[in-house]
């Protein structure tokens, strides 16, 4: 029979969830998730894929800091619409 104090340690080891290490998403994963979440917001405007790719470039350009996904998306749309209007 196992002493109760050791039994508690063994149970803690077997019942404690193991955290997976954090991994930054790839560009492809970001684009795929964004296109699933967002839809085109401007009629005849850029596709969600185009906006997601531009938003990802903006995200990387500002140091890959989290927390501004909507701002990056809106800025990407603005840039793409502006570029197309000049053509």
Secondary structure, DSSP 8 states (H G I E B T S, - for coil): ---HHHHHHHHHHHHS----------HHHHHHHHHHH----STT---HHHHHHHHHHHHHHTTS-SS-HHHHHHHHHHHHHHHHHH-
